[in-house]
Amino acid sequence: MRPETLILSAFGPYASRQEIPFEKLGKHGLYVISGDTGAGKTTIFDAITFALYGEPSGNRRKADMLQSKYAANGEETYVELTFSVGSARYQIHRNPEYQRPKKRGEGWITQKADAVLTMPDGSVVTGARTVTEKCEEILGLKREQFTQIAMLAQGEFQKMLFSSTEEKSRIFRMLFHTAPYQVFQEKMKQKAAGLKRAYEEVEQSIRQYADGVLIPEKEEALRAKWEESLQSPDKEEWLLTIEDILETMQKEEECLEQEISRTEEEAQQYGERLNEAVQELKAKRGEKQQKEELEQLIRKKAVCQEALRKAQENAKGNELVQERILKESMQLETYRELEEKKKSWEKRRKEAKNLSDRLAAVMEKQRKAKEEIERCRALLSEIPDPEEAWKELLRQKQQTEERHQNLKEFLLICGQYQEARKEQETAQEAYLCVREKVEKAQKEYQELERAFLDGQAGILAAGLTDGEPCPVCGALHHPDPAKKPEEIPDEQTLKQKKTVLDMLMEEDKQKSRKAGEAKGRTETAAGQLRQKAALLWPDEEPAGLKEAYQRMKEEGCTLENRRRELQQKEESLNKQQKQKQDAQKREKELEQQTEEQTGIILHLERETASMRTEQETEGKRIQEIGESLPYDSYEEARNVIRKMELEKQEKEEALEVAKAAYQSTENEISACEASIRVWTEQQKDRETPEEEKHREKEELEQKKQETLLKKQRLLAEKEQLLPVLSADRSALEKMRAAVRQQEETEKEYRIAGALSDTVNGTLGGKEKIMLETYVQMAYFDRILIRANRRLLVMTDGQYELVRKKTADNRRSQSGLDMDVIDHYNGTQRSIHTLSGGESFQASLSLALGLSDEIQSMAGGIRMEAMFVDEGFGTLDEEALDKAVRALASLSESNKLVGIISHVAELKDRIDKKILVKKEKGGESRAYVVIG
C-alpha cells in the first residue's frame, strides 16, 4: 500500500483544505516530516489511518474529536486519501461525526460519519462500516496491524525494550493473537482450584454428616465407641461404627413393636365389649322415647281428622263455580274479536286521514310547479341568442393572443442576446489575461534558455586550451572565449519552465476558442432580434434595442388591458348561456313533474273513497257485537273469570292440605310403632336395669383408657427412636457417598493440579514460563533475528539482542526478557546498561523487526510506505548516519519511509521533506519540498 495524495479539510490543526501530494516524493527513499511542536506532523499519519479504518492511529483521540477547532463555521470536515496497491489505484472520502451549522435557518446539526470508496474500475462502495471492511479486505490488515507495521513510534518501542515479561506478553497477546493460550491457562487454574475446593467441601460435608449422628442418652457404651472412632483418620472405621450403632437401635425398635401390638389387642377387646354395652343402653333409651312420641301422635291425629271434615264441607260448591267459569270463558274470543275490529277501524280512520293529507299536498305542489313553468317561459323569451357575439369574441381573443406571443418571444430573444454579450465580454477578458501570462512566460523562458545556453558555452570555454582543437568548431586558437555566468540554470529548471509555458499556450488556445464561440452566439441573437422587430413593427422599425424594448413594454400593457376586457365579455356571455340552459332544463323537469302528480292525484282520490266505504261497514259490525256481550271489555270479563278460579282453587288447596296432614299423622304413628318393635328386638338383656348397664359401661371405658395410655407411652419411646434411626441411616448413606466422591475428586485434582502448574509456570524448582509465554517466545525469537540484522549494521557489529534463557529469580515470570551481547568484549549484559543513543538504536531495530514479523504473519502483505516517529535527537553524528543508512536500506526495496523528527541534521541529510508550519491564527499548513 502506498499513499499518493492526502487531502485534509478542517481536520485536527488543519483548519482549511490542505493537499499533500505524496506522489511528488517518489516511489522509494527517505523523506522527513518536520515542523513545530503541535503543528500536526503525526496528524498526517492519523489522517491516513482514519481514511482507511475510520479511527486515528493512536488510542488517545477518538473519531468524533477530529474536527479542527480553528475551522470557520460551515467548513466541511473530511479526509480524502488516494492510494495504490500494486498497479490498482483507490480513492477514499471519509468524514467523522461533527457539528455543523444548519443549511437553512439558525442553529447546529450533527453531521453523521460517512465514507465513500472509489474502486479502480470506477465502482463505488458507500457507508462508513462497509468501506472499513472493504479496506481491510484490500490491505489484508486490521487497524492494529496496520499501525504496528506502518508507524514506528519511538517512545512506544522504548517501553517494549525495557518492559518485563508480563508487559511484553500483554503486547504480544494483542499482536499475535495468543489469548486462547491464556484462556486455557486460566481454565486449568480454575479447574484445579475448583477441584481443590470440591475436595475441601466434601471433607467438610463428611464432618457435618458425622456431627449429625445421634445416639440415645442411655446408650453410653455406643457413644463412647463413636467418639473413639472419630479420632481415627480412616473414614471406613467411621462407617463401620455407625453400622454397629444402627444394628443396636434396630433391635430395640423391634422389641417396642411387639409390646405395642399386645396393647393394641387388649384395647380392641375392651372396645368391642364397650360397644355392646353402649348399643344395649341406646336400645333401652330409644324404646322409651318412641313410646312417649306415639302418645303425642295419637292426639295429633284427632285434630287433623276434624280439620279434614271442615275442608270437605267448604269444597261442595266448587262444581257450580266451575260451570260458570266455562260459560264465561267461551265468550272471551268474542271480546277479542270486538277489540281487533275496533283497532282495525281506528287504523283505517288514520289511513283515510293520511290519504286526504297526501292528496292535498300533491295538489299544492302541482299548483306551484305550474306557476314556476310560466316564470321559466317568460325568462327564456327575454334572453337573446348569443351565437354572433361568441364568434366576434373568439376572433378578437385570437388576434390578441397572437400579438402577445410574438411580444413574449421578442422578450426571450432580448434576454438571450444580453447573456451572450456578457459571456463574450467575460471570455474576452479571460483571453486577454491568459494572453498576458503567455507573453510573460515566453519572455522568461527565452531569457532562461539564453542563460542556459550561455552557461553551457561558458562551461565549454573554461576547458579550452590554446593549441588544442575546440570540440565545437575545431579551431586551435581561442582569442575571445565565452565567459561563464555566475548563475547557470540547470536543465531540469528549464524543462519545468517549458512545461509551464506549454500549459499556458494550451490554455490560451482554449480561451481564444471560447471567446470566438461567445461572439458567434451574440451575433446570432442580434440577427434574431432584428427579424422579430421587423415582424412586430413593419411600418415603423425601432431605431435600436432600447426603443424596441420600450415599445414592447407599452404594447404589453395595452394587450393586457384588452385581454381583461375580453375575459369580462366572455364571462358575461357564459353567464347568459348558463341561465338559458338552466331555465330550459328546469321547464322540462317541471312539465314531467306535473304529469306524474296528475296520476298520483287520481290514484289517491280512488283510494280515499274506497277507504271511507270500508270504514262505515266496519263501524256497524262493531256496534252489533258490543250489544250482545254482558261486559264492556275483554279485560273486565277476564278479571271476573280469574276471581272465580281463585276462590275455587283456594278451597281445593285447603282440602288437599287437610288430607295430607291427616295421612302424614297416620304414617308417623305407623313408623313410631315399627321403631318401638325394632328397639325391643335389639335388647339382648331386657331384664337388666338401665342403671346397672350404665355402670358396666363406665368400667369398660376406664380399662380401655388405661390400655391406650400404655400404648401411647410405648409409641412415644418408638417416636423418639425413629428420628435417631432415620438420621443415622441418612448420615451413613451420605457419608458413604461423600467418601466415594472425595476419593474421585482427589484423583482428578492430582492430574488437573499438575497440568495447571505446568501451563501456568508454577512448578516447584522450574523456570516460571507459562504456556502462552512459551508460544510467544517463538515469535520473539523471530523478531530478534529480524531486529539484529539492523542493529548489527547500526552498531558496526558491536551489539546483538538475545532472549534471556533464565530469570533473575525463581519468583517472577520469565521467557520474554532480553540481554545484549557486546561483541567487542564478548560479554552478555542487561539491556538497561545501554546508553540513550544505543537504546534508541536497539528500540528502532526492535520496532523494525516487529514490523517485519507482523507483515510476514499478515500473509506477505507488502507495505510500500512507513513512518518513523522521533527519537533521533539522542544520536551522535556517526550513530545518526548509521540509523539513516539502516532506514535507507528499507527504502531500497521500493519502500517510501517518512521520518517524523525535529533534528536539524536529518533535514540537511535528506532532500525530500514535508514541512508543517503553524500559522499565526493557530491553524497549520503542510508543504512538500524537494531539494
RAFENCOR-V798402 format. One record per pair of residues at least 12 apart in sequence whose ideal C-beta (glycine too) atoms are under 10 Angstrom apart, sorted by the first residue. I is the first residue (numbers start at 0). J is the second residue. Records with the same first field share a line. If there is no record, write none. Layout:
I=J, J
This chain:
0=47, 51, 82, 83, 84, 85, 89, 134, 137, 138, 139, 140, 145, 148, 149, 860, 861, 862, 863, 864
1=21, 22, 26, 27, 82, 83, 84, 85, 88, 861, 862, 863, 864, 893, 894, 895
2=19, 20, 21, 22, 24, 43, 44, 46, 47, 50, 51, 80, 81, 82, 83, 149, 863, 864, 895, 897
3=20, 21, 22, 23, 80, 81, 82, 83, 88, 89, 90, 864
4=18, 19, 20, 21, 22, 23, 79, 80, 81, 82, 90
5=17, 18, 19, 20, 21, 43, 44, 46, 47, 50, 78, 79, 80, 81, 82, 913, 925
6=18, 19, 20, 46, 50, 77, 78, 79, 80, 81, 90, 92
7=19, 39, 42, 43, 45, 46, 49, 50, 65, 67, 76, 77, 78, 79, 80, 923, 925
8=67, 70, 74, 75, 76, 77, 78, 79, 94
9=65, 66, 67, 68, 69, 70, 71, 73, 74, 75, 76, 77, 94, 97, 99, 922
10=39, 42, 45, 46, 49, 50, 65, 66, 67, 70, 76, 77, 78, 94, 95, 97
11=39, 41, 42, 43, 45, 46, 49, 55, 60, 64, 65, 66, 67, 68, 69, 76, 78, 922, 923
12=34, 37, 38, 39, 40, 42, 67, 68, 69, 915, 917, 918, 921, 922, 923, 924, 925
13=38, 39, 42, 43, 46, 67, 69, 70, 76, 78, 915, 922, 923, 924, 925
14=67, 68, 69, 70, 71, 74, 918, 920, 921, 922, 923, 924
15=67, 69, 70, 71, 74, 922, 923, 924
16=74, 75, 77, 79
17=39, 43, 46, 915, 922, 923, 924, 925, 926
18=79, 925, 927
19=32, 43, 46, 47, 80, 913, 915, 925, 926, 927
20=81, 913, 927
21=43, 47, 80, 81, 82, 864, 895, 897, 913, 927
22=81, 83, 927
23=911, 913, 927, 928, 929
24=864, 895, 897, 910, 911, 912, 913, 927, 929
25=890, 895, 911, 929
26=83, 863, 864, 890, 893, 894, 895
27=863, 864, 887, 889, 890, 891, 892, 893, 894, 895, 896
28=887, 889, 890, 891, 893, 894, 895, 896, 909, 910, 911
29=867, 883, 886, 887, 889, 890, 894, 895, 896, 897, 898, 905, 908, 909, 910, 911
30=890, 895, 896, 897, 898, 909, 910, 911, 912, 913, 927, 928, 929
31=871, 897, 898, 899, 900, 901, 902, 905, 906, 907, 908, 909, 910, 911, 912, 913, 914, 928
32=44, 866, 867, 868, 897, 898, 899, 900, 912, 913, 914, 915, 925
33=898, 899, 900, 901, 902, 903, 905, 906, 909, 912, 913, 914, 915, 916, 928
34=899, 900, 901, 912, 913, 914, 915, 916, 917, 923, 924, 925, 926
35=901, 914, 915, 916, 917, 923
36=901, 917
37=915, 917, 921, 923
38=914, 915, 916, 917, 918, 922, 923, 924, 925
39=67, 915, 916, 917, 922, 923, 924, 925
40=866, 868, 869, 897, 899, 900, 901, 913, 914, 915, 923, 925
41=55, 56, 57, 150, 152, 866, 868, 869, 899, 915
42=55, 56, 60, 65, 67, 915, 923, 925
43=56, 866, 897, 899, 913, 915, 925
44=56, 57, 146, 149, 150, 152, 864, 866, 868, 897, 899
45=57, 60, 65, 78, 146, 150
46=65, 77, 78, 79, 80, 93
47=78, 80, 82, 91, 145, 149, 150, 864, 866
48=78, 80, 142, 145, 146, 149, 150
49=62, 65, 77, 78, 80, 91, 93, 94, 95, 114, 142
50=77, 78, 79, 80, 81, 82, 90, 91, 92, 93, 114, 116, 130, 134
51=78, 80, 82, 89, 91, 93, 114, 116, 130, 131, 133, 134, 135, 137, 138, 140, 142, 145, 149
52=93, 130, 131, 132, 134, 135, 138, 140, 141, 142, 143, 145, 146
53=93, 95, 112, 113, 114, 127, 128, 130, 131, 134, 142
54=95, 131, 142, 146
55=95, 142, 146
56=142, 145, 146, 149, 150, 152, 866, 868
57=146, 150, 152, 155
58=143, 146
61=95, 96
62=93, 94, 95, 96, 97, 112, 127
63=95, 96, 97, 98, 109, 112
64=95, 96, 97
65=77, 78, 94, 95, 96, 97
66=94, 95, 96, 97, 98, 99, 110
67=97, 921, 922, 923
68=921, 922
69=918, 920, 921, 922, 923
70=97, 99, 922
71=922
72=98, 99, 100, 107
73=99, 100, 101, 102
74=99, 100
75=94, 97, 99, 110
76=94, 95, 96, 97, 98, 99, 110
77=92, 93, 94, 95, 97, 110, 113, 114, 115
78=91, 92, 93, 94, 95, 114
79=91, 92, 93, 94, 115
80=92, 93, 116, 134
81=117
82=134, 137, 138, 863, 864
83=119, 863
84=119, 137, 138, 139, 860, 861, 863
85=119, 861, 863
86=119
87=118, 119, 120, 137
88=117, 118, 119
89=116, 117, 118, 119, 124, 133, 134, 137, 138
90=115, 116, 117, 118, 119, 123
91=114, 115, 116, 117, 124, 130, 131, 133, 134
92=113, 114, 115, 116, 117, 125, 130
93=112, 113, 114, 115, 116, 127, 130, 131, 134
94=110, 111, 112, 113, 114, 115, 127
95=110, 111, 112, 113, 114, 127
96=109, 110, 111, 112, 113, 127
97=109, 110, 111, 112
98=110
111=127
112=126, 127, 128
113=125, 126, 127, 130
114=126, 127, 128, 129, 130, 131, 133, 134
115=127, 130
116=129, 130, 131, 133, 134, 137
118=133, 137
138=857, 860, 862
139=854, 857, 858, 859, 860, 861
140=853, 854, 857, 858, 860, 862
141=857
143=173, 174, 853
144=173, 174, 850, 853, 854, 856, 857, 860, 862
145=853, 857, 860, 862
146=866
147=170, 173, 174, 846, 849, 850, 852, 853, 854, 857
148=849, 850, 851, 852, 853, 854, 857, 860, 861, 862, 865
149=850, 854, 862, 863, 864, 865, 866, 897
150=846, 850, 865, 866, 867, 868, 897, 899
151=842, 843, 845, 846, 847, 849, 850, 865, 866, 867, 868, 869, 870, 886, 896, 898, 899
152=846, 866, 867, 868, 869, 870, 899
153=838, 839, 842, 843, 846, 867, 868, 869, 870, 871, 872, 873, 899, 900
154=842, 868, 869, 870
155=170, 842, 846, 868
156=839, 841, 842, 843, 844, 845, 846, 847, 848, 849, 850, 868, 870
157=835, 838, 839, 841, 842, 843, 845, 846, 870
158=170, 842
159=171, 782, 815, 817, 842, 845, 846, 849
160=800, 817, 819, 830, 831, 833, 838, 839, 841, 842, 843, 844, 845, 846
161=817, 829, 830, 831, 833, 838, 841, 842
162=815, 816, 817
163=811, 812, 813, 815, 816
164=760, 767, 768, 769, 772, 775, 776, 779, 803, 806, 811, 812, 813, 814, 815, 816, 817
165=769, 772, 811, 812, 815
166=815
167=772, 775, 779, 814, 815, 816, 817
168=181, 769, 771, 772, 775, 776, 779, 812, 814, 815
169=181
170=775, 815, 849
171=771, 772, 774, 775, 776, 778, 779, 782, 815, 849
172=771, 772, 775
174=775, 778, 782, 849, 852, 853, 856
175=771, 774, 775, 777, 778, 779, 782, 852, 853, 856
176=856
177=770, 771, 772, 773, 774, 775, 778
178=771
179=771, 774
180=758, 769, 770, 771, 772, 773, 774, 775
181=758, 759, 769, 770, 771, 772, 774
182=771
183=758, 759, 770, 771
184=755, 757, 758, 759, 760, 769, 770, 771, 772
185=755, 758, 759, 771
186=755, 758
187=751, 752, 754, 755, 756, 757, 758, 759, 770
188=751, 752, 754, 755, 756, 758, 759, 761
189=751, 755
190=747, 748, 750, 751, 752, 754, 755
191=747, 748, 749, 750, 751, 752, 753, 754, 755, 756, 759
192=748, 751, 752, 755
193=744, 747, 748, 751
194=744, 745, 746, 747, 748, 749, 750, 751, 752, 755
195=744, 745, 748, 751, 752
196=744, 748
197=740, 741, 743, 744, 745, 747, 748
198=740, 741, 742, 743, 744, 745, 747, 748
199=741, 744
200=737, 740, 741, 744
201=736, 737, 738, 739, 740, 741, 742, 743, 744, 745
202=234, 737, 741, 744
203=737
204=733, 734, 736, 737, 740, 741
205=234, 237, 730, 733, 734, 735, 736, 737, 738, 740, 741
206=229, 734, 737
207=730, 733, 734, 737
208=237, 241, 726, 729, 730, 731, 732, 733, 734, 735, 736, 737, 738
209=225, 228, 229, 234, 237, 241, 730, 734
210=229, 730
211=726, 727, 729, 730, 733, 734
212=225, 229, 237, 240, 241, 244, 245, 723, 726, 727, 729, 730, 731, 734
213=244, 248, 720, 722, 723, 724, 725, 726, 727, 730
214=226, 244, 247, 248, 723, 727
215=244, 247, 248, 251, 716, 719, 720, 723
217=251
218=244, 247, 248, 251, 723
220=247
221=240, 243, 244, 247, 248
222=244
224=240, 243, 244
225=237, 240, 241, 243, 244, 727
226=240
227=240
228=240, 241, 243, 244
234=734, 735, 737, 738, 741, 742
235=735, 738
237=730, 731, 734, 735, 738
238=730, 731, 734, 735, 738
240=731
241=727, 728, 730, 731, 734, 735
242=727, 731, 735
244=723, 724, 727, 731
245=723, 724, 727, 728, 730, 731
248=720, 721, 723, 724, 727, 728
249=720, 724, 728
251=716, 717, 720, 724
252=716, 717, 720, 721, 723, 724
254=713, 716, 717
255=713, 714, 715, 716, 717, 718, 720, 721
256=713, 717
257=713
258=709, 710, 712, 713, 716, 717
259=709, 710, 711, 712, 713, 714, 716, 717
260=710, 713
261=706, 709, 710, 713
262=705, 706, 707, 708, 709, 710, 711, 712, 713, 714
263=706, 707, 710, 713
264=706
265=702, 703, 705, 706, 707, 709, 710
266=702, 703, 704, 705, 706, 707, 708, 709, 710
267=703, 706
268=699, 702, 703, 706
269=698, 699, 700, 701, 702, 703, 704, 705, 706, 707
270=699, 700, 703, 706, 707
271=699, 703
272=695, 696, 698, 699, 702, 703
273=695, 696, 697, 698, 699, 700, 702, 703
274=696, 699
275=683, 684, 692, 695, 696, 699
276=692, 693, 694, 695, 696, 697, 698, 699, 700
277=692, 696, 699, 700
278=681, 682, 683
279=681, 682, 683, 684, 685, 687, 689, 692, 693, 695, 696
280=682, 689, 692, 693, 695, 696
281=678, 681, 682
282=677, 678, 679, 680, 681, 682, 683, 685, 692
283=678, 679, 681, 682, 684, 685, 687, 688, 689, 692, 693
284=678, 689
285=674, 675, 677, 678, 679, 681, 682
286=674, 675, 676, 677, 678, 679, 680, 681, 682, 685
287=675, 678, 689
288=671, 674, 675, 678
289=670, 671, 672, 673, 674, 675, 676, 677, 678, 679
290=671, 672, 674, 675, 678
291=671
292=667, 668, 670, 671, 674, 675
293=667, 668, 670, 671, 672, 674, 675
294=671
295=667, 668, 671
296=664, 665, 666, 667, 668, 669, 670, 671, 672
297=664, 668, 671
298=664
299=660, 661, 663, 664, 667, 668
300=660, 661, 663, 664, 665, 667, 668
301=664
302=660, 661, 664
303=657, 658, 659, 660, 661, 662, 663, 664, 665
304=657, 660, 661, 664, 665
305=657, 661
306=653, 656, 657, 658, 660, 661
307=654, 656, 657, 658, 659, 660, 661, 662
308=657, 661
309=653, 654, 657
310=650, 651, 652, 653, 654, 655, 656, 657, 658, 660, 661
311=653, 654, 657, 658
312=654
313=649, 650, 651, 653, 654, 657
314=647, 649, 650, 651, 652, 653, 654, 655, 657
315=650
316=646, 647, 650
317=646, 647, 648, 650, 651, 654
318=647
319=647
320=643, 644, 646, 647, 650
321=643, 644, 647
323=639, 640, 643, 647
324=639, 640, 641, 642, 643, 644, 647
325=640
326=640
327=629, 630, 636, 637, 639, 640, 643
328=636, 637, 640, 643, 644
330=627, 628, 629, 630, 633, 636, 640
331=633, 636, 637, 640
332=633
333=624, 625, 627, 628, 633, 636
334=624, 625, 628, 630, 631, 632, 633, 634, 635, 636, 637
335=633
336=620, 621, 624, 633
337=620, 621, 623, 624, 625, 627, 628, 631, 632, 633
338=621, 632, 633, 634
339=621, 633
340=617, 618, 620, 621, 624, 625
341=617, 618, 621, 624, 625, 632
343=613, 614, 617, 621
344=613, 614, 615, 616, 617, 618, 620, 621
345=614, 617
346=614, 617
347=610, 611, 613, 614, 615, 617, 618
348=610, 611, 614, 617, 618
350=606, 607, 610, 613, 614
351=606, 607, 608, 609, 610, 611, 613, 614
352=607, 610
353=603, 607, 610
354=602, 603, 604, 605, 606, 607, 608, 609, 610, 611
355=603, 604, 607, 610, 611
356=603
357=599, 600, 603, 606, 607
358=599, 600, 601, 602, 603, 604, 606, 607
359=600, 603
360=603
361=595, 596, 597, 598, 599, 600, 602, 603
362=596, 597, 599, 600, 603
363=596
364=592, 593, 596, 599, 600
365=589, 592, 593, 594, 595, 596, 597, 599, 600
366=593, 596
367=589, 593
368=588, 589, 590, 591, 592, 593, 595, 596
369=589, 590, 592, 593, 596
370=589
371=585, 586, 588, 589, 592, 593
372=585, 586, 587, 588, 589, 590, 592, 593
373=586, 589
374=582, 585, 586, 589
375=581, 582, 583, 584, 585, 586, 587, 588, 589, 590
376=582, 583, 586
377=582
378=578, 579, 581, 582, 583, 585, 586
379=578, 579, 582, 583, 586
381=578, 579, 582
382=575, 576, 578, 579, 582, 583
383=575, 579
384=575, 576, 579
385=571, 572, 573, 575, 576, 579
386=572, 576
388=568, 569, 571, 572, 575
389=568, 569, 572, 573, 576
391=568
392=565, 566, 568, 569, 571, 572
393=565, 569
395=561, 562, 564, 565, 568, 569
396=561, 562, 565, 566, 568, 569
398=558, 561, 565
399=557, 558, 559, 561, 562, 564, 565
400=558, 562, 565
402=535, 554, 555, 557, 558, 561
403=554, 555, 558, 559, 561, 562
405=531, 534, 535, 551, 554
406=531, 535, 550, 551, 552, 554, 555, 558
407=551, 555
408=527, 531, 534, 535
409=527, 528, 531, 532, 534, 535, 547, 548, 550, 551, 555
410=531, 548, 551, 552, 555
411=527, 531
412=524, 525, 526, 527, 528, 529, 530, 531, 532
413=524, 527, 528, 531, 544, 547, 548, 551
414=524
415=520, 521, 523, 524, 527, 528
416=520, 521, 522, 523, 524, 525, 526, 527, 528, 544
417=521, 524, 544
418=517, 520, 521, 524
419=517, 518, 519, 520, 521, 522, 523, 524, 525
420=517, 518, 520, 521, 524, 525
421=517, 521
422=513, 514, 516, 517, 518, 520, 521
423=513, 514, 515, 516, 517, 518, 519, 520, 521, 522
424=514, 517, 521
425=513, 514, 517
426=510, 511, 512, 513, 514, 515, 516, 517, 518
427=510, 511, 513, 514, 515, 517, 518
428=510, 514
429=506, 509, 510, 511, 513, 514
430=506, 507, 508, 509, 510, 511, 512, 513, 514, 515, 517
431=510, 514
432=507, 510
433=503, 504, 505, 506, 507, 508, 509, 510, 511
434=503, 506, 507, 510, 511
435=507
436=499, 500, 503, 504, 506, 507
437=500, 502, 503, 504, 505, 506, 507, 508, 510
438=503, 507
439=500, 503
440=496, 497, 499, 500, 501, 502, 503, 504, 507
441=500, 503, 504
443=496, 499, 500
444=493, 496, 497, 499, 500, 501
445=496, 500
446=488, 496
447=488, 492, 493, 495, 496, 497
448=488, 493, 496, 497
450=484, 486, 487, 488, 493
451=484, 487, 488, 489, 490, 492, 493, 496
452=481, 493
453=481, 482, 483, 484, 487
454=481, 483, 484, 485, 486, 487, 488, 489
455=481, 483, 487, 490
456=471, 480, 481, 482, 483, 484
457=480, 481, 482, 483, 484, 485, 487
458=481, 483, 484, 487
459=471, 480, 481, 483
460=477, 479, 480, 481, 482, 483
461=480, 481, 482, 483
462=480
463=476, 477, 480, 481
464=477
465=477, 478
491=930
525=544
528=544, 547, 548
529=544, 547
531=547, 551
532=544, 546, 547, 550, 551
535=547, 550, 551, 554
536=550, 551, 554
757=769, 770
758=770, 771, 773
759=771, 812
760=772, 773, 812, 813, 814
761=812
763=809
764=809
765=809
766=804, 805, 806, 809, 812, 813, 814
767=806, 808, 809, 810, 811, 812, 813, 814
768=806, 812, 813, 814, 815
769=812, 813, 814
771=814
772=812, 813, 814, 815
773=814
774=814
775=814, 815
776=802, 813, 814, 815
778=815, 849, 852, 853, 856
779=802, 814, 815, 816, 817, 848, 849, 852
780=801, 802
781=848, 849, 851, 852, 855, 856
782=800, 802, 844, 845, 846, 847, 848, 849, 850, 851, 852, 853
783=799, 800, 801, 802, 817, 844, 845, 848, 849, 852
784=800, 848, 851, 852
785=844, 845, 847, 848, 849, 850, 851, 852, 854, 855
786=799, 800, 817, 841, 842, 843, 844, 845, 846, 847, 848, 849, 850, 851, 852
787=799, 800, 801, 820, 841, 844, 845, 848
788=844, 847, 848, 851, 885, 888
789=840, 841, 843, 844, 845, 846, 847, 848, 851, 881, 882, 884, 885, 886, 888, 889
790=819, 837, 840, 841, 842, 843, 844, 845, 847, 848, 881, 885
791=822, 844, 885
792=840, 844, 881, 882, 884, 885, 888
793=836, 837, 839, 840, 841, 843, 844, 874, 878, 879, 880, 881, 882, 883, 884, 885, 886
794=819, 821, 822, 823, 833, 836, 837, 840, 841, 844, 878, 881
795=822, 823, 877, 878, 881
796=822, 823
797=819, 820, 821, 822, 823, 824, 837, 840
798=819, 820, 821, 822, 823, 830, 833, 837, 840, 841, 844
799=818, 819, 820, 821, 822, 827, 841, 844
800=817, 818, 819, 820, 830, 841, 844, 845, 848
801=817, 818, 819, 820, 827, 830
802=814, 815, 816, 817, 818
803=815, 816, 817, 818, 827, 829, 830
804=816, 818
807=829
816=829, 830
817=829, 830, 831, 841, 845
818=830, 831, 832
819=831, 832, 833, 837, 838, 841
821=833
830=842, 845
834=873, 878
835=870, 872, 873, 874
836=870, 871, 872, 873, 874, 875, 877, 878, 879, 882
837=873, 874, 878
838=870, 873
839=869, 870, 871, 872, 873, 874, 878, 879, 882
840=870, 873, 874, 878, 881, 882, 885
842=870
843=867, 870, 871, 874, 882, 885, 886
844=882, 885
846=867, 868, 870
847=865, 867, 885, 886, 888, 889
850=862, 865, 867, 889
851=889
861=892, 893, 894
862=894, 895
863=890, 892, 893, 894, 895
864=890, 894, 895, 896, 897
865=886, 889, 890, 894, 895, 896, 897, 898
866=895, 896, 897, 898, 899
867=882, 886, 889, 896, 897, 898, 899, 900
868=897, 898, 899, 900
869=898, 899, 900, 901, 902
870=882, 898, 899, 900, 902
871=883, 886, 898, 899, 900, 901, 902, 904, 905
872=900, 901, 902, 903, 904, 905
873=902
874=902, 904, 905
876=904
879=902, 904, 905, 908
880=904, 908
882=898, 905
883=896, 898, 904, 905, 908, 909
886=898, 909
887=909
895=911
896=909
897=909, 911, 912, 913
898=912
899=913, 915
906=928
910=928, 929, 930
911=927, 928, 929, 930
912=926, 927, 928, 929, 930
913=925, 926, 927, 928
914=926, 927, 928
